Amino acid sequence: MSTLTIAIIVVFILGYACIALESATRVNKAAVALLMFVFCWTLFMLDPGSYITGNFSHEELLQQVTAVMEKHLGSTSTTLFFLMGAMTIVELVDQNGGFNFVRDTMKTSSKKTLLWRIAFMTFILSAILDNLTTSIVMIMILRKLVKDKKDRIIYASLVIIAANSGGAFSPIGDVTTIMLWNKGLITAAGVIMEIFIPSLVSMVIPAYILSHSLKGELANVAEKTNITEAEALTARQRKTIFFLGVGGLIFVPIFKSITHLPPFVGILLVLGILWTVTEVFYYHLEEGNDKNGMQKRVTKMLSRIDMGTILFFLGILMAVACLETIGVLEALGEGLNVVFDGNHYLVTGIIGVLSSIVDNVPLVAGCMGMYPVAEVGDMAVDGIFWQLLAYCAGVGGSMLIIGSAAGVVVMGLEKISFGWYMKKITWIAFAGYLAGILVYWFEKSVIGM
């Protein structure tokens, strides 16, 4: 291994450490990811000829480097455009009161009944939307339904687990599954059919355990209230926006299977339709409400997209692309196979545990570069390795509250401490995680799915 290769690896590791310690360094992980991206490729350019072999002149070599970067950027951009489209759709539905009826469906006086409703609603919504957005929506609903702080943080902890489990079996439910789906490593039908039951088990077991800590009736069930932000639209219009947005997200995998176009094309189709419908709704509003309506049109929603998250994905995926180009990831993948004797349950299981400590996006991106897709076997499209990777990277993040985007946002919203979560919830989430892996093994080894 050359000195230059080692230098690139050191830069990546230092950047990775800063991302993992974001809460301590107070430096936004998007900034670190962008620096990783630039520094890795800048070091690469000190001697590109050692990685791109061939009888090239200096100018031709530079053109080859540009072609390599553009190829990786094109692959990365499909994920970024998908995320931007999905984030805009969900923001549009939320701001226009589309989730109001979800809140009304949750209402009950029984603590245990509410727990199971929260668990299954979060599980389903995170598969359709994404685990981060679903967590925010469910916490907002919980604040209206549960006044007791001690009870609410138990519900909130279950939201984290259910959101991550629900996102793991859906091609659009988690960033890591979106990445694997966009890359063609898993198919929508394959991951839903084979990961659904393990994901469900990984949610049901923690929910059952937590249900024993909630007894009696809720002290105060909030009355139905109207959301002022949605006053401009009628109830029928809000439901139309909800079903167009959520139904459109469900339609994206179907659109891909029919047209064979990349998923981001389908998400842009849904955004275009929803954009048109909302413009028609707001066009017919009275003049007095138009100012309120303008704040909820797509042109305003686009300015609310979390560009920090988008730039983080850009930086981390392009930094990982550099490691792939210099051959480090392939060598690491071969090393893991040797150490674990090709046991993909152990490899992906460890990756899942690691995803509770560090961000699962670079972990999955690294694995995508480590292992080539095979024609048949565990490494083929929808093979055991890729499906387990989707499950483990998604569900494994529930074991620590900082292990997933859903956990971090709930931690901030409800002020749940790292220590409390680790003491009370970590072992419960781990039990569900292991149970899901065992169910998947049973599916493959005993049933032969």
Order of alpha helices (4+ residues) and beta strands (2+ residues): alpha-alpha-alpha-alpha-alpha-alpha-alpha-alpha-alpha-alpha-alpha-alpha-alpha-alpha-alpha-alpha-alpha-alpha-alpha-alpha-alpha-alpha
